[in-house]
Amino acid sequence: MIRKFIYLIFCINIHLLLSQQGFVVEYEEVFSAGGSSDVYSGYLVSAGTESLFFMPHPNRKFEVSNDGFTEGFDVGSMVSELVVFTEPKLEECRLLFNPKKIFMDPAPEIQWEVTHEFGNIAGYKVQKAKGNFRGRTYEVWFAPDLPVSAGPWKIRGLPGVVLEAREINGFVTWKFRRILLNALVADKLMAVFDDFRKEKSNYSTLSFRDAVKKENRFLEQLTEKNLAALPKGTIVLQVDQYREGQLERKFEWEDSKTSRP
């Protein structure tokens, strides 16, 4: 009985230690649309009670190692998308057709179905789960030994870091590249983002619904422009899903028959 108690205390201490230890996970993001694939890099940074995921601009070089990260790293000019995990809401900052906008996303919790399938990624025991989020279904592998409820993009809500995720139709895949267990580097990187988020003059605020409406109008106009450029006599099927090429196809406040707010 005493041994079991000691073991339990040991496990709890390890769990707390891991949850407080800063780390950086690097992902390879593969977006597949129209028969072609685009590959990007994404990073999950966890330090203390907050985590964030960001994507550097494809044409801007970013590197991170135990020695630090790219000298002169500037969030405003080098990051294309930023998602901050602050329960119960998500804070997202990205280029929304210029200028840069920031908004809170009251995203619903993903209802996960945790399976009894297990695997191994980079020495971490991982477990498979499946869930639906805004019009897409994801299969993910999460690591309970990294007890932080975060992952790539807005994938969250599991008792461990999501190391890999895949949209079941192959639209997007986040593949694990490596993990850097370095609290000092994670803290310094997080501090750069904290400074950026404090400088409100760098961006304007926008409600999440307004951001979606603005994006939908842009997508609708883009679709109409492309259709108008087609040769005369081209037969075109009715287009009513302008968000088909977006990660978020539908939203919780919408009618199930349409993708518009």
C-alpha positions in Angstrom: 0.0 0.0 0.0 2.8 2.4 0.9 4.6 1.5 -2.3 1.5 2.3 -4.3 1.1 5.6 -2.5 4.8 6.6 -3.2 4.4 5.6 -6.8 1.2 7.7 -7.1 3.0 10.8 -5.6 5.9 10.2 -8.0 3.6 10.1 -11.0 1.8 13.3 -9.9 5.1 15.1 -9.5 6.3 14.0 -12.9 3.0 15.2 -14.4 3.4 18.6 -12.8 7.0 18.8 -13.8 6.2 18.1 -17.5 3.2 20.5 -17.5 5.5 23.3 -16.2 8.4 22.5 -18.4 8.6 24.7 -21.5 8.9 23.1 -24.9 8.6 23.8 -28.6 7.1 21.4 -31.1 7.8 21.8 -34.8 5.3 20.5 -37.4 5.3 20.1 -41.1 2.0 21.3 -42.4 0.8 19.9 -45.7 -2.2 21.5 -47.4 -3.7 19.6 -50.4 -6.1 21.3 -52.7 -6.7 21.2 -56.4 -4.4 18.3 -57.0 -1.3 20.0 -55.6 0.2 20.2 -52.1 1.8 23.1 -50.3 4.2 22.5 -47.4 4.7 24.9 -44.5 6.2 25.0 -41.0 4.2 25.5 -37.8 5.4 25.7 -34.2 3.7 25.1 -30.9 5.2 26.9 -27.9 4.3 26.1 -24.4 5.6 27.9 -21.3 3.8 27.8 -18.0 0.0 28.1 -18.2 -0.2 29.4 -21.7 0.6 27.9 -25.1 0.5 29.3 -28.7 0.8 28.1 -32.2 2.3 30.1 -35.0 3.2 29.9 -38.7 6.1 31.9 -40.0 5.7 33.5 -43.4 6.8 31.0 -46.1 9.3 33.4 -47.5 10.8 34.4 -44.1 13.4 32.1 -42.6 12.8 31.0 -39.0 14.9 28.5 -37.0 14.9 27.4 -33.4 17.4 25.3 -31.4 18.8 24.9 -27.9 20.9 27.9 -28.7 17.9 30.1 -29.3 16.0 31.2 -32.4 16.4 33.4 -35.4 18.1 36.7 -34.5 15.9 39.7 -34.9 12.7 37.5 -35.0 9.8 40.0 -35.4 6.3 38.7 -35.0 4.7 41.5 -37.0 6.7 40.9 -40.2 7.6 37.3 -39.9 4.4 35.5 -38.7 1.4 34.8 -40.9 -0.9 33.3 -38.3 -0.9 33.2 -34.5 -3.3 31.2 -32.3 -3.0 31.6 -28.5 -4.5 29.0 -26.2 -6.1 30.9 -23.3 -9.1 29.1 -21.9 -11.9 29.3 -22.5 -11.3 31.3 -25.6 -8.7 31.3 -28.4 -7.0 34.5 -29.5 -6.1 34.5 -33.1 -4.0 37.1 -34.9 -3.3 36.8 -38.6 -3.1 38.8 -41.9 -6.7 39.3 -42.9 -6.3 40.7 -46.3 -4.3 43.6 -44.8 -4.1 45.2 -42.3 -3.3 42.8 -39.5 -6.3 41.9 -37.3 -6.7 40.3 -33.9 -9.8 38.7 -32.5 -11.1 36.3 -29.9 -12.5 33.1 -31.3 -15.1 31.6 -28.9 -14.5 28.2 -30.6 -16.6 25.3 -29.3 -14.9 22.5 -27.5 -14.1 19.6 -29.9 -16.0 16.5 -28.8 -13.3 13.9 -29.1 -13.7 10.1 -29.4 -10.6 8.7 -27.7 -9.8 5.3 -29.1 -7.8 2.4 -27.7 -5.2 2.7 -30.5 -1.7 3.5 -29.3 1.6 4.3 -31.0 5.0 5.9 -30.6 6.2 9.3 -31.8 9.7 10.5 -31.0 9.7 8.2 -27.9 6.4 9.4 -26.6 3.5 7.0 -26.2 0.6 8.5 -28.2 -3.1 7.7 -28.3 -5.4 8.2 -31.2 -8.6 10.3 -31.1 -11.1 11.5 -33.6 -13.2 14.7 -33.6 -15.2 17.1 -35.7 -14.5 20.8 -35.8 -16.2 23.4 -38.0 -17.1 21.2 -41.0 -14.0 18.9 -40.9 -13.2 15.6 -39.2 -9.7 15.1 -37.7 -7.8 12.1 -36.6 -5.0 12.9 -34.1 -2.3 11.4 -32.0 -1.8 13.0 -28.6 0.9 12.4 -26.0 -0.4 12.1 -22.4 3.1 12.4 -21.1 3.1 16.0 -22.3 0.0 17.1 -20.3 -0.8 20.3 -22.1 -4.1 20.6 -23.9 -2.9 22.1 -27.2 -1.7 21.2 -30.6 -1.3 22.6 -34.1 -3.7 25.4 -35.1 -6.9 25.3 -33.0 -6.7 21.5 -32.3 -7.1 21.3 -28.5 -9.1 19.7 -25.7 -7.2 16.4 -25.2 -5.2 15.4 -22.1 -1.9 15.8 -23.9 -0.2 17.6 -26.7 -1.3 16.7 -30.2 1.8 15.6 -32.0 0.2 14.7 -35.3 -3.2 15.4 -36.9 -4.9 14.7 -40.2 -8.1 15.8 -41.8 -9.7 12.5 -42.8 -10.0 13.6 -46.5 -6.4 14.6 -46.6 -7.1 18.4 -46.9 -4.5 19.2 -44.3 -2.0 17.2 -42.3 0.2 18.3 -39.4 3.2 15.9 -39.2 5.6 15.9 -36.2 9.1 17.0 -37.0 10.8 17.4 -33.6 10.3 18.6 -30.1 12.7 20.9 -28.2 12.5 20.4 -24.4 14.1 23.7 -23.5 12.2 25.9 -21.0 14.6 28.8 -21.5 14.1 29.0 -25.2 10.3 28.5 -24.9 10.1 31.4 -22.3 12.2 33.7 -24.5 10.1 32.9 -27.6 6.9 33.4 -25.6 8.1 36.8 -24.4 8.6 38.0 -28.0 4.9 37.2 -28.7 3.8 38.7 -25.4 5.5 42.0 -26.3 3.8 41.9 -29.7 0.3 41.3 -28.2 0.8 44.2 -25.7 1.4 46.6 -28.5 -2.2 47.2 -29.5 -1.3 50.0 -31.9 0.2 47.4 -34.2 -3.2 45.9 -35.1 -6.9 46.6 -34.9 -9.5 44.4 -33.1 -12.3 42.7 -34.9 -15.0 40.4 -33.6 -14.7 36.8 -34.8 -18.1 36.8 -36.6 -17.1 40.1 -38.4 -13.8 38.5 -39.4 -15.7 35.5 -40.9 -18.1 37.8 -42.7 -15.3 39.8 -44.1 -13.5 36.7 -45.2 -16.7 35.2 -46.8 -17.3 38.4 -48.8 -13.7 38.2 -50.1 -14.1 34.6 -51.0 -17.4 35.2 -52.7 -16.0 38.1 -54.8 -12.9 36.0 -55.7 -15.1 33.1 -56.9 -17.3 35.4 -59.0 -14.2 37.0 -60.5 -12.8 33.6 -61.4 -16.1 32.5 -62.9 -16.4 35.7 -65.0 -12.9 35.0 -66.4 -14.0 31.6 -67.8 -14.5 31.3 -71.6 -18.1 31.9 -72.8 -20.1 28.7 -73.0 -18.3 27.1 -70.0 -20.8 25.0 -68.0 -20.4 25.8 -64.3 -22.1 24.0 -61.4 -23.8 26.2 -58.8 -21.2 27.4 -56.3 -22.7 27.8 -52.8 -19.8 26.7 -50.6 -17.1 29.5 -50.8 -15.2 28.1 -47.9 -14.6 24.6 -49.4 -10.9 25.5 -49.6 -10.7 26.8 -46.0 -9.8 25.0 -42.8 -13.1 26.2 -41.2 -15.9 25.3 -43.6 -18.9 25.9 -41.3 -19.5 27.6 -38.0 -21.6 26.8 -35.0 -23.9 29.8 -35.4 -24.8 29.0 -39.0 -27.6 27.1 -40.6 -26.5 23.7 -41.6 -27.5 24.3 -45.2 -25.1 27.2 -45.8 -21.6 28.4 -44.9 -22.5 32.1 -44.6 -22.9 33.8 -41.2 
